Amino acid sequence: MKNTYLAVDIGASSGRHIIGSVENNKIQLQETYRFTNGVHEVHGHLCWDMDHLRDSVIRGIKASVDAGFSPKTMGIDTWAVDFVLLDENREILGDTVAYRDQRTNGIRDQLERDGIITFQECYSRTGIQYQKFNTIYQLLAIKKEHPEYLEHARYFLMVPDYLNYILTGVMMNEYTNASSTGLVSAESKNWDLELIRKIGLPEEIFLPIQMPGTVVGELLPDIQKETGASLQVILPATHDTGSAFLAVPARDDNAVFISSGTWSLLGVENQKAITSMESCRENFTNEGGYEYRFRYLKNIMGLWMFQNAKKEIDAKLPEGETVSFKELQDKADGYDLDVLVNVDDDRFLAPESMLLEVRKASQEQGVELPQDDEAVLNVIFRSLAADYAAAVKKLEQLTGKTYTAVNIVGGGSQNTYLNALTAKYTGLPVYAGPTEGTALGNLIVQFIHDGVFQDLSEARTAIADSFDIKEYS
């Protein structure tokens, strides 16, 4: 009987349990469970429901067993930057506030006004781009609003770290997710304790950083009893982008990667971080990756804009009816509008109406869009593709390399219209697929850990042989 492995891939809107196996050097995937995720307003903040996430992960393990699988190992990946603080009783302090919340507004400016540290110094130390929701700013927002939480905190765990703890009772901080905090040195690849002290955070709450491939532990007895599973929990690249980049079947080292989902993460893999002032000005980031590779990339708004617009369009339909993503893409393709909006503008992070916000941005350029909602989608897709193209050009300037192809993985690789636009705007061939990039990258680490593949190069060759990769030119 062939061995199976379980990837739990959790995004901002949903999570999936996916079983992976390898037979005749071909990778096979099967989804066994899916659940919803999202933020809710609690005490005036947008928060994650950690109880729901915990229960969903456990239910999904049971569903995988009930489907007839006995995975040897499992790994969990999620989005980055968000975390929990635990007290001495290992209970969560306060609510788990989400990155889209407004509590970090003005935190960077306050740090600089008070003469504590500039963003430029933070970047030179960590290589992490500025985003107002960076973990460093979230922790300082807690210090401002609830200093008692930091006083009582004994442990700092990123979201996947916490879920691993729930399953095993073992606490670890995993490297790829920890690097997204803006608190890890790009040089030492460990917590920058000097920086942590400088901004007044308690250094003792940060645990030793562990690499993907590390064994967290066995499922706790009560989890084994509840799920019927007996397996080891392994650290994948717990940052979903770190996992997605592992699944890119690039033909050579001259390819740009895009992990396309709610966010579009566009970049390349480097052996060393680029922390120059030019890189800082352009706000490229150096996120820690598998085997200490650096994912040098630009964070672009991504399909978040399309997803929100679709929700609004569906809400106008009779109850219970929806329009498919494919139908909306095809209708958007029917327009040829000469207007682009800045998809990286904060105005698109959490607007009351995405459709209205894009219309307003177009009006500010003197362009009144047609009344059809699909016209707005046309602007969104064109603006995304144009932003990709600009990022590729800037990437070439910063790295001194010329790139010859774009590889897109993740759910966005199914968006044929956006893929075609990306080829058009970048002038490069686009290779789209596999779709399950993040879960696949999660599984790749487990496969390598168990000796199914010798290394990442062999695994990526198997990916190219196992999945349909569509070319756009």
C-alpha positions in Angstrom: 0.0 0.0 0.0 1.5 3.4 -1.0 2.3 5.9 1.7 0.1 9.0 2.0 0.8 12.4 3.5 -1.6 15.2 4.6 -1.3 18.9 3.8 -3.5 21.4 5.7 -3.5 24.6 3.7 -5.4 27.5 5.3 -6.0 30.8 3.5 -7.8 34.0 4.4 -11.2 32.7 3.1 -11.0 28.9 3.3 -8.9 25.9 4.3 -8.4 22.5 2.7 -7.1 19.1 3.7 -5.3 17.5 0.8 -3.8 14.0 0.7 -0.7 13.5 -1.3 1.1 10.4 -2.6 3.6 9.4 -5.2 3.4 6.5 -7.5 5.7 5.8 -10.5 7.2 9.2 -9.8 3.9 10.9 -10.4 2.4 13.0 -7.6 -1.3 12.5 -6.9 -3.5 14.8 -4.8 -7.0 14.3 -3.3 -9.0 16.8 -1.3 -10.6 15.2 1.7 -12.0 18.2 3.6 -12.8 21.9 3.0 -13.9 24.6 5.5 -14.6 28.3 5.5 -12.4 31.0 7.1 -12.8 34.7 7.5 -12.6 37.6 9.9 -15.3 38.8 12.2 -15.6 42.1 14.2 -14.9 41.5 17.9 -14.5 44.3 20.4 -14.0 46.8 17.6 -11.4 44.8 15.7 -11.3 42.4 12.8 -10.4 39.0 14.3 -9.8 35.4 13.4 -11.8 32.7 15.1 -9.0 30.4 16.4 -11.5 28.0 18.0 -13.0 27.5 14.5 -9.6 27.0 12.9 -8.6 24.5 15.6 -11.8 22.5 15.3 -11.7 22.6 11.5 -8.1 21.2 11.4 -9.1 18.4 13.7 -12.3 17.6 11.8 -10.4 17.5 8.6 -7.9 15.0 9.9 -10.8 12.8 10.9 -12.4 13.2 7.5 -9.1 12.1 5.9 -9.1 8.9 8.0 -12.8 8.3 7.4 -12.0 8.5 3.6 -9.7 5.6 4.0 -6.3 7.3 4.3 -3.6 6.7 7.0 -1.2 9.6 6.4 2.4 9.1 7.8 2.9 12.8 8.4 1.0 16.1 8.1 2.0 19.7 7.8 0.1 23.0 8.2 0.6 26.2 6.3 -1.3 29.5 6.6 -1.0 33.2 5.7 1.8 35.2 7.4 2.2 38.0 10.0 -0.7 37.1 12.3 0.0 35.5 15.7 -1.2 34.7 19.2 0.3 35.5 22.6 0.0 32.9 25.3 0.2 33.4 29.1 1.9 31.1 31.6 -1.1 28.8 31.5 -0.7 28.6 27.7 -4.0 30.4 27.2 -4.4 33.0 24.4 -4.3 36.6 25.6 -7.0 38.8 24.0 -8.4 38.3 20.6 -6.5 37.1 17.5 -6.6 40.3 15.5 -6.3 40.0 11.7 -3.8 41.8 9.5 -6.6 43.8 7.7 -7.5 45.5 11.0 -6.8 49.2 11.3 -5.0 49.0 14.7 -1.6 49.5 13.2 -2.4 52.8 11.5 0.3 55.3 12.3 2.6 52.9 14.3 5.5 53.3 11.9 5.2 57.1 12.0 5.1 57.1 15.8 8.3 54.9 16.0 10.1 57.4 13.7 8.7 60.5 15.5 9.9 59.1 18.8 13.3 58.5 17.4 13.2 54.8 18.2 13.9 53.3 14.8 13.3 54.1 11.1 11.9 51.7 8.7 15.1 52.0 6.6 17.1 50.6 9.6 14.5 47.8 10.1 14.8 47.0 6.4 18.6 46.9 6.5 18.5 44.4 9.3 15.6 42.2 8.2 15.0 42.8 4.5 11.3 42.8 5.1 9.1 45.2 3.1 6.9 47.8 4.7 3.3 46.8 5.1 1.3 48.6 7.8 0.2 45.2 9.2 3.7 43.8 9.6 3.9 41.8 12.8 6.4 44.2 14.3 3.7 46.9 14.1 1.0 44.7 15.3 3.0 43.9 18.5 3.6 47.6 19.0 -0.2 48.2 18.6 -0.8 45.7 21.4 1.8 47.5 23.5 -0.1 50.7 23.0 -3.7 49.4 23.4 -3.2 46.4 25.8 0.3 46.6 27.4 -0.9 44.0 30.0 -1.0 41.4 27.3 2.7 41.7 26.7 3.4 41.9 30.4 1.7 38.5 30.9 2.9 36.9 27.6 5.2 33.9 27.9 5.0 32.6 24.3 4.7 34.1 20.8 3.3 31.7 18.2 2.4 32.5 14.6 -1.0 31.0 13.5 0.4 27.7 12.1 2.7 27.4 15.1 -0.3 27.6 17.4 -2.2 25.0 15.5 0.8 22.7 15.6 0.9 23.2 19.4 -2.8 22.3 19.7 -2.2 19.1 17.9 1.1 18.0 19.6 1.6 20.1 22.7 4.9 21.2 21.3 5.7 24.9 20.7 8.0 25.9 17.8 8.6 29.0 15.8 9.0 28.1 12.1 11.5 30.0 10.0 9.6 31.0 6.8 6.7 32.4 8.8 8.9 34.0 11.5 10.8 35.8 8.8 7.6 37.7 7.8 7.4 39.3 11.2 10.1 41.9 10.5 12.0 40.7 13.6 14.3 38.1 12.1 17.8 39.0 11.0 18.5 38.5 7.3 22.1 37.8 8.1 21.8 35.4 11.0 18.4 34.0 10.1 17.5 34.1 13.8 15.5 36.6 15.9 17.1 40.0 15.9 17.2 40.4 19.7 18.9 43.8 19.5 16.0 45.1 17.4 13.4 43.4 19.7 15.0 45.1 22.7 15.2 48.4 20.9 11.5 48.6 20.2 10.7 47.4 23.8 9.3 43.9 23.2 10.0 41.0 25.6 12.6 38.9 24.0 11.9 35.8 26.1 8.6 35.1 24.3 10.3 34.2 21.1 11.3 30.6 20.7 14.3 29.1 18.9 13.6 29.2 15.1 13.2 25.8 13.4 13.5 25.0 9.7 11.0 23.3 7.4 11.4 19.5 7.6 11.7 19.6 11.4 9.5 17.1 13.3 7.2 18.9 15.7 5.8 15.7 17.3 3.2 13.1 17.5 -0.5 13.9 17.8 -1.6 14.2 21.4 -3.5 11.1 22.7 -6.8 12.9 22.8 -6.4 14.1 19.2 -5.5 10.6 18.1 -8.6 9.3 19.8 -10.8 12.0 18.3 -9.5 11.6 14.7 -8.4 8.0 14.5 -5.1 9.2 13.2 -1.6 8.3 14.4 1.0 10.5 12.6 3.8 12.9 13.0 3.4 16.6 12.5 6.1 18.1 10.3 7.0 21.7 9.7 6.5 22.5 6.0 7.2 26.1 4.9 4.4 27.2 7.2 4.1 30.5 5.3 1.8 29.6 2.4 3.9 31.6 -0.1 7.0 29.7 1.0 5.2 26.5 0.3 3.8 27.8 -3.0 7.2 28.8 -4.3 8.4 25.2 -3.7 5.8 23.9 -6.1 7.0 26.1 -9.1 8.2 23.8 -11.9 10.6 26.4 -13.3 12.7 25.3 -16.3 15.7 27.3 -15.2 16.9 30.0 -12.9 15.7 32.8 -15.1 12.0 32.5 -14.3 9.9 34.9 -12.2 7.4 33.2 -9.9 3.9 34.4 -9.0 2.0 32.7 -6.2 -1.5 33.9 -7.3 -4.3 33.9 -4.8 -5.9 36.4 -2.5 -2.5 38.1 -2.8 -0.1 37.9 -5.7 3.4 37.3 -4.6 5.8 38.0 -7.5 9.5 37.3 -7.2 12.5 35.0 -7.5 14.6 32.8 -5.2 18.0 34.2 -4.1 20.8 32.8 -2.0 21.3 36.1 -0.2 19.0 38.9 0.9 19.1 42.2 -1.0 18.8 44.9 1.6 20.0 47.9 -0.4 18.4 51.3 0.0 17.1 51.0 -3.6 15.4 47.7 -2.7 14.0 49.4 0.4 12.6 52.3 -1.7 11.0 49.9 -4.1 9.6 47.9 -1.1 10.7 44.5 -2.2 10.9 41.9 0.5 13.3 39.1 1.4 11.2 36.4 3.0 12.9 33.3 4.4 12.4 30.2 2.4 13.2 26.5 2.4 16.8 25.6 2.9 17.5 29.3 3.8 16.7 30.5 0.3 15.3 34.0 0.2 12.1 34.7 -1.6 12.8 38.1 -3.0 9.4 39.4 -4.0 6.8 42.1 -4.4 3.5 41.8 -2.5 0.7 42.8 -5.0 -2.9 43.0 -4.0 -4.0 40.0 -6.1 -7.3 38.3 -6.6 -8.7 39.9 -3.4 -10.1 42.7 -5.5 -11.8 40.2 -7.9 -13.1 38.0 -5.0 -14.7 41.0 -3.3 -16.2 42.3 -6.5 -17.7 38.9 -7.2 -19.3 38.8 -3.7 -21.0 42.1 -4.5 -22.1 40.9 -7.9 -23.5 37.6 -6.4 -25.4 39.7 -3.8 -27.4 41.4 -6.5 -28.7 38.0 -7.8 -31.8 36.2 -6.5 -31.1 34.4 -3.3 -29.1 31.2 -3.8 -27.8 32.1 -7.2 -24.2 32.9 -8.0 -22.2 33.6 -11.1 -19.1 31.5 -11.8 -15.6 32.9 -11.8 -15.1 31.7 -15.4 -18.3 33.5 -16.6 -17.1 36.7 -15.0 -13.6 36.4 -16.5 -15.1 35.8 -20.0 -17.4 38.9 -19.6 -14.6 41.0 -18.4 -12.6 40.0 -21.5 -15.4 41.6 -23.6 -14.2 45.1 -22.7 -11.1 47.0 -23.9 -10.8 49.9 -21.5 -7.9 52.3 -21.4 -7.6 52.8 -17.7 -5.5 51.3 -14.9 -5.7 51.8 -11.2 -3.0 51.3 -8.6 -3.9 47.9 -7.2 -1.4 48.4 -4.3 -3.2 51.4 -3.0 -4.4 50.9 0.6 -7.9 52.0 -0.5 -8.4 48.5 -1.9 -7.4 46.7 1.3 -10.9 46.6 2.9 -13.3 49.0 1.1 -17.0 48.9 1.9 -17.5 48.3 -1.9 -14.7 47.1 -4.1 -16.8 47.9 -7.2 -17.4 51.4 -6.1 -13.8 52.0 -5.0 -12.5 51.0 -8.5 -15.0 53.3 -10.1 -13.9 56.2 -7.9 -10.3 55.5 -8.7 -11.1 55.6 -12.4 -13.1 58.8 -12.1 -10.1 60.4 -10.4 -8.3 59.8 -13.7 -11.1 61.4 -15.6 -12.6 58.1 -16.8 -16.2 57.2 -16.3 -16.6 53.4 -16.5 -19.5 51.7 -18.2 -22.3 50.7 -15.8 -21.8 47.0 -16.2 -19.9 45.5 -13.3 -17.8 43.4 -15.7 -16.2 46.6 -16.9 -14.8 47.1 -13.4 -13.5 43.5 -13.5 -11.7 44.4 -16.8 -10.0 47.3 -15.0 -9.0 45.0 -12.1 -7.5 42.4 -14.3 -5.7 44.8 -16.6 -4.3 46.7 -13.6 -3.0 43.5 -12.0 -1.3 42.4 -15.2 0.3 45.9 -15.6 1.5 45.8 -12.0 3.1 42.4 -12.6 4.9 43.7 -15.6 6.2 46.8 -13.7 7.4 44.5 -10.9 9.3 42.2 -13.3 11.1 45.2 -14.8 12.0 46.5 -11.3 13.1 43.0 -10.3 15.5 43.0 -13.2 17.0 46.3 -12.2 17.4 45.3 -8.6 19.0 41.8 -9.3 20.9 42.7 -12.4 19.4 39.6 -14.2 17.2 39.3 -17.2 14.1 37.0 -16.8 12.8 34.9 -19.6 9.5 33.4 -18.3 6.8 33.8 -15.7 5.6 30.8 -13.7 2.2 31.1 -12.0 1.0 28.7 -9.3 -2.0 28.6 -7.0 -5.7 29.3 -7.6 -5.0 32.2 -9.9 -3.3 30.0 -12.4 -6.8 29.0 -13.5 -7.6 32.5 -14.5 -7.1 32.3 -18.2 -7.9 35.9 -18.9 -5.4 37.3 -16.3 -2.8 34.8 -17.4 -3.1 36.0 -21.0 -3.0 39.6 -19.9 0.1 38.8 -17.9 1.8 37.4 -21.0 0.8 40.5 -23.0 1.9 43.1 -20.5 5.2 41.4 -19.5 6.1 40.3 -23.0 7.2 36.9 -21.5 5.8 33.4 -21.9 3.6 32.5 -18.9 3.4 28.9 -17.6 0.4 28.4 -15.4 0.0 25.6 -12.9 -0.2 23.6 -10.8 -3.3 25.0 -9.2 -2.8 23.5 -5.8 0.6 25.1 -5.5 0.6 25.8 -1.8 -0.7 22.4 -0.7 1.7 20.8 -3.1 4.7 22.7 -1.7 3.6 21.7 1.8 3.6 18.1 0.7 7.0 18.4 -1.1 8.7 19.0 2.3 7.0 16.0 3.7 8.0 13.8 0.7 11.7 14.9 1.0 11.6 14.4 4.8 10.4 10.8 4.2 12.9 10.1 1.4 10.3 9.9 -1.4 12.4 12.5 -3.2 16.1 13.2 -2.6 15.9 17.0 -2.9 13.9 19.9 -4.2 15.2 19.6 -7.7 14.0 16.0 -8.0 10.6 17.0 -6.5 10.2 19.9 -9.0 10.9 17.6 -11.9 8.2 15.3 -10.7 5.8 18.3 -10.4 6.4 19.2 -14.1 5.7 15.6 -15.0 2.6 15.2 -12.9 0.5 18.3 -13.6 -0.9 20.1 -16.6 1.1 23.3 -17.1 -0.6 25.6 -19.6 1.5 28.1 -21.7 0.4 31.6 -22.7 2.6 33.6 -25.0 
